[in-house]
Amino acid sequence: MKNLCFLLFVLFFFNCKKKNSNNFNEQIVLKHSIPEKSLILSEDFLLYDKNDKKTHILKLLEKYEKTIVLRFTDLNCSLCYESALKILEKYKKYENIIIISSFQNTRAFKLFLAQSKCSLKIFKVDENVLKDLNVPYFFTVDENFTINSFLIHEKKKPKKTIEYLDTVIKN
């Protein structure tokens, strides 16, 4: 999984560098399907909800052709992930959005949920399952459980995140 996030970051970085287009959608939203097995989510990827109930990620993803995922940890900049969550609130009518978080312990996760104003589905995952990039990031997962369309959220550039979400929802 470490290779997964590194590869996604490298693809993202070089894709943005190569293109000279002014069109944000072309620069930021990666439209590639990566056939490597390391970039396909596995069945044993477990998520925990607010009641500590276990759910296999594939059970959540199989309902949709494409799912948008926000990934963050409690060790990320809190203003950054709060900014991403605030933007996502505007998209709560879409059921194919999930939030995957990591917290140092279950108590911290439950405290976050109690204080959070987010009404979207937030799940906790063991930290070693999905790499932490030290910043919140988005990606999509298609019907084949392949990771696509990667974006690192920047709190100072919320319009990029909004354009990204608009683009991946439309396509």
Order of alpha helices (4+ residues) and beta strands (2+ residues): alpha-alpha-beta-beta-alpha-beta-alpha-beta-alpha-beta-beta-beta-alpha
